[in-house]
Amino acid sequence: MKMRKLSHEEERLLENFVTDVYGPVYFIHSLPEFIIPPINSKVSRRDTSWRLNIIESLTDGDLDITEYIPKHSIPLEKAIQKAKEFHEKWVERFGHSSIAEQHLMHLCVEDVSRLLSGDIELMNRRPAFIEWSQRYQKPTKDKVVIPPELEEYPELKEKFLKVWNISYDVYEKLVEVLTKYLAKTEEKKEGESEEKFYNRISKIAFEDARYALLLATRTSFAVALNALDLQDIVRKLFAHPTIEAKLLAERIIEQGEKIVPSMLRHTNPTTYQLKVHDRLKNLANFVKEVEPSDEDVILVDYTGKDSEYSPEDVVIMHILFTYSGKSFKAVQNAVKNMTEEEKTKIIQEAVKEIGEFDHLIEAFKSVRFKFQLKISEANWHQLLRHRTIVFDYSEPTIENGFVIPPNIEKANATETLIEAIKASEELYRVLKEKLPSVSSYVVTNAHKRLVLMNADLWAFDHFANLRCTNEAQWDIRNVSFKMLDLIKEVAPQLTPFMARRKRA
């Protein structure tokens, strides 16, 4: 992310609010909570460091910065030591380490690989992330993470950089071709200026051209989390197979110690964390693929499958249990004796007048649907942000094929994208044999990943309401409708109220 050289005055101002003025990892602190979300929101659509956004917010007249600049003159080192002594006496000695859950932190990580950012977002489901967006911004050619492992393999590093250059050159070609194509095929909206029209079609071009980019492409993210969850993520970073992850963990601890001294004490990965993944990967080698399906969306399992009770029955049981005050056995017997019309009425009353921003009542969490998805990395990076859904996922690979965006096909640019995909796949095979921990970096956004998505109906309703809209990106929208249609086949009464926002 862009970070210019600051004036001395700006540096002194910023030192009051971030733990590192120029480094890629830092914490925001001592700012009122109401200003941090707007600062974060700018980043997904703007290639500017959070720190520059902070300076802008503090100097544009909206805030009286004198209210937030610390008044004490205690040296930082001395303050940290005092805080450590306090925590040792009142927290650790009394066994109240769970107090770390009360400490909210705002971590910013700049210029991390897209590969690692996706893994981090799945290391703990509770934190809230916001990320630099490839849908809205165009990365530059220098936005690549070169895996540190390659420093000991100069020939492989040279090949890696060659593939990155091919990938990025294809990306730029696709942006150009798609922009020209969309300028001819997209209609201007009423009252839309030339500038707004160009910005809109550029976003679509970025969105589709990014399928050529590697998972080594740099991104940045901010995350709001408590100290206990941060400890959990740091341990998992140390257990991650890449050097990039371990270096990031070290930087997080270094910066975290400046604002939560003694809170980040349990950061070493356990023996279990270090060994379990390799152990199970070796055990799973015996599984052989049988007749792989061409379908990208398969309903693997759902509540009520091969049971006397349908998914609708289960939801109704939970509704009646909640509102009748009777035992679950009593409501089961009641549902057995109900007519289809009576069941339909209960479902209809449970969703009557539900609005596009409403959530279903808790009873709908009683039913779950499990899908196997074979989706592009571009799609996966959006899907994983749905924190109330449970995912099991394989590592990035070239073995499941790839996705060609429809606009690229229509613009006769398929072969251009395939040029990047072929270069990626050739190097992936070499790295998989010689340096497997690095191979995932060269997988493109177009390549497909296998994912199990396990969602209760409450979570799926929220997901579909966001992703079955014109505003949603085409790839995830298509998959969302396929899942919705599969639910409709097995539980037709549970779908009419879903995707309440405008559908495509």
C-alpha positions as CSV (number, residue, x, y, z in Angstrom):
1,M,0.0,0.0,0.0
2,K,1.2,3.5,-0.8
3,M,2.9,5.2,2.2
4,R,4.8,8.4,1.4
5,K,7.6,9.9,3.5
6,L,6.0,12.0,6.3
7,S,7.0,15.4,7.5
8,H,8.5,15.5,11.0
9,E,5.2,17.0,12.4
10,E,3.2,14.2,10.7
11,E,5.4,11.5,12.1
12,R,5.1,13.0,15.7
13,L,1.3,13.2,15.3
14,L,1.0,9.6,14.0
15,E,3.3,8.1,16.7
16,N,0.4,8.9,19.1
17,F,-1.9,6.5,17.3
18,V,0.0,3.7,15.6
19,T,2.7,1.4,16.9
20,D,4.9,1.7,13.8
21,V,4.9,4.8,11.5
22,Y,6.5,3.0,8.4
23,G,6.5,-0.8,9.0
24,P,4.1,-3.2,7.2
25,V,2.5,-4.5,10.5
26,Y,1.1,-2.1,13.2
27,F,-1.7,-1.6,15.6
28,I,-4.0,1.5,15.7
29,H,-4.6,2.7,19.2
30,S,-5.8,5.7,21.3
31,L,-8.4,6.7,18.7
32,P,-12.1,6.8,19.4
33,E,-13.9,3.7,18.1
34,F,-16.2,5.7,15.8
35,I,-13.4,6.9,13.6
36,I,-11.7,3.5,13.0
37,P,-14.4,1.9,10.7
38,P,-14.5,4.9,8.3
39,I,-10.6,4.8,8.1
40,N,-10.8,1.1,7.4
41,S,-13.5,1.3,4.8
42,K,-11.5,3.6,2.6
43,V,-8.8,1.0,2.1
44,S,-10.8,-1.6,0.1
45,R,-11.3,1.0,-2.6
46,R,-8.1,3.0,-2.2
47,D,-4.5,2.1,-2.4
48,T,-3.5,4.1,0.6
49,S,-2.0,3.1,3.9
50,W,-4.3,3.2,6.9
51,R,-1.8,5.6,8.4
52,L,-2.3,8.2,5.7
53,N,-6.1,7.9,6.2
54,I,-5.6,8.5,9.9
55,I,-3.6,11.7,9.2
56,E,-6.2,12.9,6.8
57,S,-9.0,12.3,9.3
58,L,-7.1,14.0,12.1
59,T,-6.2,17.1,10.1
60,D,-9.3,17.8,7.9
61,G,-11.1,19.6,10.7
62,D,-13.6,16.9,11.6
63,L,-11.8,16.0,14.8
64,D,-10.2,18.0,17.5
65,I,-6.9,16.0,17.7
66,T,-5.9,17.6,21.0
67,E,-8.6,15.6,22.6
68,Y,-6.9,12.3,21.7
69,I,-3.1,13.1,22.0
70,P,-1.8,11.5,25.3
71,K,-1.0,14.0,28.0
72,H,1.6,11.9,29.9
73,S,5.3,12.1,29.3
74,I,6.3,8.7,30.6
75,P,8.8,7.0,28.2
76,L,7.3,4.1,26.2
77,E,9.7,1.5,27.6
78,K,9.0,2.5,31.2
79,A,5.2,2.4,30.5
80,I,5.4,-1.1,29.0
81,Q,7.4,-2.4,32.0
82,K,4.9,-1.0,34.4
83,A,2.0,-2.5,32.5
84,K,3.8,-5.9,32.5
85,E,4.3,-5.8,36.2
86,F,0.6,-4.9,36.7
87,H,-0.6,-7.8,34.5
88,E,1.8,-10.2,36.2
89,K,0.4,-9.3,39.6
90,W,-3.3,-9.0,38.9
91,V,-3.9,-11.1,35.8
92,E,-1.5,-14.0,35.5
93,R,-1.0,-14.8,39.2
94,F,-4.8,-15.1,39.7
95,G,-5.4,-17.2,36.6
96,H,-7.5,-14.6,34.8
97,S,-5.8,-14.9,31.4
98,S,-9.3,-14.8,29.8
99,I,-9.2,-11.1,30.5
100,A,-7.5,-10.9,27.1
101,E,-11.0,-11.3,25.6
102,Q,-11.8,-7.9,27.0
103,H,-9.0,-6.1,25.1
104,L,-10.1,-5.0,21.7
105,M,-7.3,-4.4,19.2
106,H,-7.1,-3.0,15.7
107,L,-4.3,-4.7,13.7
108,C,-3.2,-3.6,10.2
109,V,-1.2,-5.8,7.9
110,E,0.1,-4.4,4.7
111,D,1.6,-6.1,1.7
112,V,0.9,-9.7,2.6
113,S,0.2,-12.4,0.0
114,R,-3.4,-13.1,-1.0
115,L,-2.6,-16.7,-0.3
116,L,-1.8,-16.0,3.4
117,S,-4.5,-13.4,3.9
118,G,-7.2,-16.0,3.0
119,D,-5.7,-18.5,5.4
120,I,-5.6,-15.9,8.2
121,E,-9.2,-15.0,7.8
122,L,-10.1,-18.7,8.5
123,M,-7.8,-19.1,11.5
124,N,-10.4,-17.7,13.8
125,R,-14.1,-17.0,13.1
126,R,-14.7,-14.2,15.6
127,P,-12.5,-11.3,14.3
128,A,-13.9,-8.8,11.8
129,F,-11.7,-8.3,8.7
130,I,-11.7,-5.7,5.9
131,E,-9.3,-6.2,2.9
132,W,-7.8,-4.3,0.0
133,S,-10.0,-5.2,-3.0
134,Q,-8.9,-6.5,-6.4
135,R,-12.4,-5.8,-7.5
136,Y,-12.1,-2.1,-7.1
137,Q,-8.4,-1.4,-7.5
138,K,-5.7,-2.3,-10.0
139,P,-2.6,-3.7,-8.4
140,T,0.8,-2.6,-9.8
141,K,3.5,-4.9,-11.1
142,D,5.5,-4.6,-7.9
143,K,2.6,-5.9,-5.8
144,V,3.9,-9.4,-5.5
145,V,5.2,-11.4,-2.5
146,I,8.3,-13.4,-3.3
147,P,8.3,-16.4,-1.0
148,P,11.4,-16.2,1.3
149,E,12.0,-19.9,0.7
150,L,13.1,-19.1,-2.9
151,E,16.1,-17.1,-1.7
152,E,18.0,-20.4,-1.4
153,Y,16.9,-21.5,-4.9
154,P,17.9,-18.8,-7.3
155,E,16.8,-20.7,-10.4
156,L,13.3,-21.3,-9.0
157,K,13.2,-17.6,-7.9
158,E,14.0,-16.6,-11.4
159,K,11.2,-18.9,-12.8
160,F,8.8,-17.5,-10.2
161,L,9.5,-13.9,-11.2
162,K,9.1,-14.9,-14.9
163,V,5.7,-16.4,-14.2
164,W,4.6,-13.4,-12.2
165,N,5.6,-11.1,-15.0
166,I,3.6,-13.2,-17.5
167,S,0.6,-13.2,-15.1
168,Y,0.7,-9.5,-14.6
169,D,1.2,-8.7,-18.3
170,V,-1.8,-10.8,-19.1
171,Y,-3.7,-9.0,-16.4
172,E,-2.9,-5.6,-18.0
173,K,-3.8,-6.9,-21.5
174,L,-7.1,-8.2,-20.2
175,V,-7.9,-4.9,-18.4
176,E,-7.3,-3.1,-21.7
177,V,-9.3,-5.5,-23.9
178,L,-12.2,-5.7,-21.4
179,T,-12.4,-1.9,-21.0
180,K,-12.7,-1.5,-24.8
181,Y,-15.2,-4.3,-25.0
182,L,-17.4,-2.9,-22.2
183,A,-17.2,0.6,-23.5
184,K,-19.0,-0.7,-26.6
185,T,-21.4,-3.2,-25.0
186,E,-22.4,-1.6,-21.7
187,E,-25.1,1.0,-21.7
188,K,-24.8,4.3,-19.8
189,K,-27.1,4.7,-16.9
190,E,-29.5,7.7,-17.0
191,G,-27.6,10.8,-16.1
192,E,-24.2,9.0,-15.8
193,S,-21.2,11.1,-16.7
194,E,-18.4,9.9,-18.9
195,E,-16.1,9.7,-15.9
196,K,-18.6,7.7,-13.8
197,F,-19.3,5.4,-16.8
198,Y,-15.5,4.8,-17.3
199,N,-15.0,4.1,-13.5
200,R,-17.9,1.6,-13.6
201,I,-16.7,-0.4,-16.5
202,S,-13.1,-0.2,-15.2
203,K,-14.3,-1.9,-12.0
204,I,-15.8,-4.7,-14.1
205,A,-12.6,-5.0,-16.1
206,F,-10.5,-5.2,-12.9
207,E,-13.0,-7.8,-11.5
208,D,-12.5,-10.2,-14.5
209,A,-8.9,-9.5,-15.4
210,R,-7.8,-10.5,-11.8
211,Y,-8.5,-14.1,-12.7
212,A,-5.0,-14.1,-14.3
213,L,-3.2,-13.0,-11.1
214,L,-1.4,-15.3,-8.8
215,L,-2.1,-15.9,-5.1
216,A,1.3,-14.3,-4.6
217,T,-0.3,-11.0,-5.4
218,R,0.0,-8.6,-2.5
219,T,-3.0,-7.5,-0.5
220,S,-3.5,-5.7,2.8
221,F,-6.1,-6.1,5.6
222,A,-7.2,-4.7,8.9
223,V,-8.8,-6.7,11.6
224,A,-10.6,-5.9,14.8
225,L,-10.1,-8.7,17.4
226,N,-9.4,-9.3,21.0
227,A,-6.1,-10.3,22.5
228,L,-7.1,-13.9,23.1
229,D,-8.1,-14.4,19.4
230,L,-4.9,-12.7,18.4
231,Q,-2.9,-15.2,20.4
232,D,-4.8,-18.0,18.6
233,I,-4.0,-16.6,15.2
234,V,-0.3,-16.0,16.1
235,R,0.1,-19.6,17.2
236,K,-1.5,-20.8,13.9
237,L,0.8,-18.5,11.9
238,F,3.9,-20.0,13.6
239,A,2.5,-23.5,12.6
240,H,1.8,-22.4,9.0
241,P,4.0,-24.1,6.4
242,T,5.3,-20.8,4.9
243,I,8.1,-18.6,6.1
244,E,6.0,-15.6,5.3
245,A,3.5,-16.6,7.9
246,K,6.2,-17.1,10.6
247,L,7.8,-13.7,9.9
248,L,4.3,-12.1,10.1
249,A,3.7,-13.8,13.5
250,E,7.0,-12.3,14.8
251,R,6.1,-8.8,13.6
252,I,2.7,-9.0,15.2
253,I,4.2,-10.0,18.6
254,E,6.8,-7.2,18.3
255,Q,4.1,-4.6,17.6
256,G,1.5,-6.1,20.0
257,E,3.9,-5.9,22.9
258,K,3.7,-2.1,22.6
259,I,0.0,-1.9,23.4
260,V,-0.8,-5.2,25.2
261,P,2.3,-6.0,27.2
262,S,2.1,-9.4,28.8
263,M,-1.2,-10.2,27.1
264,L,0.6,-12.0,24.2
265,R,2.2,-14.6,26.3
266,H,0.9,-17.9,24.9
267,T,2.0,-17.6,21.3
268,N,4.1,-20.7,20.7
269,P,2.3,-23.3,18.7
270,T,1.7,-26.6,20.4
271,T,3.1,-29.9,19.3
272,Y,-0.3,-30.8,18.1
273,Q,-0.6,-27.7,15.9
274,L,2.8,-28.3,14.4
275,K,2.2,-31.9,13.5
276,V,-1.5,-32.6,13.0
277,H,-1.8,-31.4,9.4
278,D,1.1,-33.3,8.0
279,R,0.1,-36.4,9.9
280,L,-3.4,-36.4,8.5
281,K,-2.2,-35.4,5.0
282,N,0.0,-38.5,4.9
283,L,-2.9,-40.7,6.2
284,A,-5.3,-39.3,3.5
285,N,-3.0,-40.3,0.6
286,F,-4.9,-43.6,0.2
287,V,-8.1,-41.9,-1.1
288,K,-8.5,-42.2,-4.8
289,E,-10.9,-40.1,-6.9
290,V,-13.8,-42.0,-8.4
291,E,-15.7,-40.6,-11.3
292,P,-15.2,-36.9,-10.5
293,S,-18.3,-34.9,-11.1
294,D,-18.5,-32.1,-13.6
295,E,-20.9,-30.3,-11.3
296,D,-19.4,-27.3,-9.4
297,V,-22.2,-27.3,-6.8
298,I,-23.4,-30.5,-5.1
299,L,-25.8,-30.8,-2.2
300,V,-23.9,-33.5,-0.2
301,D,-26.1,-33.7,2.9
302,Y,-28.9,-31.8,4.8
303,T,-31.0,-32.1,7.9
304,G,-33.8,-34.6,7.4
305,K,-32.1,-36.5,4.6
306,D,-33.2,-40.2,4.7
307,S,-35.3,-39.3,7.8
308,E,-39.0,-39.4,8.5
309,Y,-38.8,-35.6,9.2
310,S,-38.3,-33.2,6.3
311,P,-36.2,-30.0,6.8
312,E,-39.5,-28.1,7.1
313,D,-40.7,-30.4,9.8
314,V,-37.5,-29.8,11.8
315,V,-37.9,-26.0,11.6
316,I,-41.5,-26.3,12.7
317,M,-40.6,-28.5,15.7
318,H,-38.1,-25.8,16.9
319,I,-40.7,-23.1,16.4
320,L,-43.3,-25.0,18.3
321,F,-40.8,-25.9,21.1
322,T,-39.9,-22.2,21.5
323,Y,-43.4,-20.8,21.5
324,S,-45.5,-23.6,23.1
325,G,-43.3,-24.2,26.2
326,K,-43.9,-27.9,25.7
327,S,-41.4,-30.7,25.6
328,F,-39.6,-31.6,22.3
329,K,-41.3,-35.0,22.4
330,A,-44.7,-33.3,22.5
331,V,-43.9,-31.1,19.5
332,Q,-42.6,-34.1,17.5
333,N,-46.0,-35.8,18.1
334,A,-47.8,-32.7,17.1
335,V,-45.9,-32.3,13.8
336,K,-46.5,-36.0,13.0
337,N,-50.3,-35.3,13.1
338,M,-50.2,-32.0,11.2
339,T,-51.5,-31.5,7.6
340,E,-49.3,-29.9,4.9
341,E,-51.5,-26.9,5.0
342,E,-51.0,-26.5,8.8
343,K,-47.2,-26.8,8.3
344,T,-47.2,-24.3,5.5
345,K,-49.1,-21.8,7.7
346,I,-46.5,-22.0,10.5
347,I,-43.6,-21.4,8.1
348,Q,-45.5,-18.5,6.4
349,E,-46.2,-16.9,9.8
350,A,-42.6,-17.3,10.8
351,V,-41.4,-15.2,7.8
352,K,-44.4,-12.9,7.3
353,E,-43.4,-9.3,6.7
354,I,-39.7,-10.1,6.8
355,G,-37.7,-7.3,5.2
356,E,-34.6,-7.4,3.1
357,F,-32.5,-6.4,6.1
358,D,-34.2,-8.7,8.6
359,H,-32.7,-12.0,9.9
360,L,-34.7,-15.2,10.4
361,I,-35.6,-16.2,13.9
362,E,-33.4,-18.7,15.8
363,A,-35.5,-21.7,14.9
364,F,-34.1,-21.7,11.4
365,K,-30.7,-22.5,12.7
366,S,-31.9,-26.0,13.4
367,V,-31.6,-27.0,9.8
368,R,-28.3,-27.4,8.0
369,F,-27.3,-27.8,4.4
370,K,-23.8,-29.1,3.3
371,F,-22.5,-28.4,-0.2
372,Q,-19.5,-29.5,-2.1
373,L,-18.2,-26.5,-4.2
374,K,-15.6,-26.4,-6.9
375,I,-15.0,-22.7,-7.2
376,S,-12.4,-20.3,-8.4
377,E,-9.9,-18.8,-6.0
378,A,-11.5,-15.4,-6.8
379,N,-14.9,-16.8,-5.7
380,W,-13.4,-18.5,-2.6
381,H,-11.8,-15.3,-1.3
382,Q,-15.3,-13.8,-1.2
383,L,-17.1,-16.8,0.2
384,L,-14.7,-17.3,3.2
385,R,-15.7,-13.9,4.6
386,H,-19.1,-15.3,5.6
387,R,-18.1,-15.9,9.2
388,T,-21.3,-17.7,10.4
389,I,-20.7,-20.5,7.8
390,V,-18.4,-23.5,8.5
391,F,-15.9,-24.4,5.8
392,D,-13.7,-27.4,5.2
393,Y,-11.3,-26.7,2.3
394,S,-8.4,-28.2,0.4
395,E,-5.3,-26.3,-0.4
396,P,-4.9,-24.3,-3.6
397,T,-4.2,-26.6,-6.6
398,I,-4.3,-26.7,-10.4
399,E,-5.9,-30.1,-10.4
400,N,-9.6,-29.0,-10.4
401,G,-9.6,-26.9,-13.6
402,F,-10.2,-23.2,-13.9
403,V,-12.9,-20.6,-14.5
404,I,-13.0,-18.3,-17.6
405,P,-15.1,-15.1,-16.8
406,P,-18.0,-14.7,-19.3
407,N,-16.8,-11.2,-20.3
408,I,-13.4,-12.6,-21.2
409,E,-15.0,-15.2,-23.5
410,K,-17.3,-12.5,-25.1
411,A,-14.3,-10.2,-25.7
412,N,-12.5,-13.1,-27.4
413,A,-9.7,-12.9,-24.8
414,T,-9.9,-16.5,-23.5
415,E,-6.5,-17.5,-25.0
416,T,-4.9,-14.5,-23.3
417,L,-6.0,-15.7,-19.9
418,I,-5.0,-19.2,-20.7
419,E,-1.5,-18.0,-21.4
420,A,-1.2,-17.0,-17.7
421,I,-2.9,-20.2,-16.5
422,K,-0.5,-22.4,-18.5
423,A,2.6,-20.6,-17.1
424,S,1.2,-20.9,-13.6
425,E,0.6,-24.6,-14.0
426,E,4.0,-25.4,-15.4
427,L,5.8,-23.8,-12.5
428,Y,3.3,-25.3,-10.0
429,R,4.3,-28.8,-11.1
430,V,8.0,-27.9,-10.6
431,L,7.5,-26.4,-7.2
432,K,5.2,-29.2,-6.1
433,E,8.0,-31.6,-6.6
434,K,11.0,-29.5,-5.4
435,L,9.5,-27.0,-2.9
436,P,5.8,-28.0,-2.1
437,S,5.3,-25.3,0.6
438,V,5.7,-22.6,-2.1
439,S,3.6,-24.2,-4.9
440,S,0.3,-22.6,-3.8
441,Y,1.7,-19.1,-4.4
442,V,1.6,-19.6,-8.2
443,V,-2.0,-20.8,-8.4
444,T,-4.1,-18.2,-10.2
445,N,-7.4,-16.7,-9.1
446,A,-9.0,-18.6,-12.0
447,H,-8.1,-22.1,-10.6
448,K,-10.7,-24.0,-8.8
449,R,-10.6,-25.1,-5.2
450,L,-12.7,-27.8,-3.5
451,V,-14.7,-26.6,-0.5
452,L,-17.3,-28.0,1.8
453,M,-19.8,-25.4,2.9
454,N,-21.9,-26.3,5.9
455,A,-24.5,-23.7,6.6
456,D,-27.6,-23.6,8.8
457,L,-30.6,-22.0,7.2
458,W,-30.3,-18.8,9.2
459,A,-26.7,-18.3,7.9
460,F,-27.6,-19.3,4.3
461,D,-30.5,-16.9,4.3
462,H,-28.1,-14.1,5.2
463,F,-25.6,-15.3,2.6
464,A,-28.2,-15.6,-0.2
465,N,-29.7,-12.2,0.6
466,L,-26.3,-10.6,0.0
467,R,-25.0,-12.7,-2.9
468,C,-28.2,-13.2,-5.0
469,T,-28.2,-9.6,-6.1
470,N,-27.1,-7.5,-9.0
471,E,-24.5,-5.9,-6.9
472,A,-22.8,-9.2,-6.1
473,Q,-19.9,-10.4,-8.2
474,W,-21.1,-12.7,-11.0
475,D,-19.1,-15.7,-9.9
476,I,-20.3,-15.9,-6.3
477,R,-23.8,-14.9,-7.5
478,N,-24.0,-17.8,-9.9
479,V,-23.0,-20.3,-7.2
480,S,-25.4,-18.8,-4.7
481,F,-28.3,-19.3,-7.0
482,K,-27.3,-22.9,-7.7
483,M,-27.2,-23.6,-4.0
484,L,-30.6,-21.9,-3.5
485,D,-32.1,-24.0,-6.3
486,L,-30.8,-27.3,-4.7
487,I,-32.4,-26.3,-1.4
488,K,-35.6,-25.6,-3.2
489,E,-35.6,-29.2,-4.6
490,V,-35.5,-30.8,-1.1
491,A,-37.2,-28.1,1.0
492,P,-39.5,-26.0,-1.2
493,Q,-41.3,-24.3,1.6
494,L,-38.0,-22.9,3.0
495,T,-36.9,-20.9,-0.1
496,P,-39.7,-18.4,-1.2
497,F,-38.6,-15.8,1.3
498,M,-34.9,-16.1,0.6
499,A,-32.8,-13.7,-1.6
500,R,-35.2,-10.9,-0.6
501,R,-33.1,-8.1,-2.2
502,K,-33.4,-7.5,-5.9
503,R,-32.5,-10.6,-7.9
504,A,-30.6,-10.6,-11.1
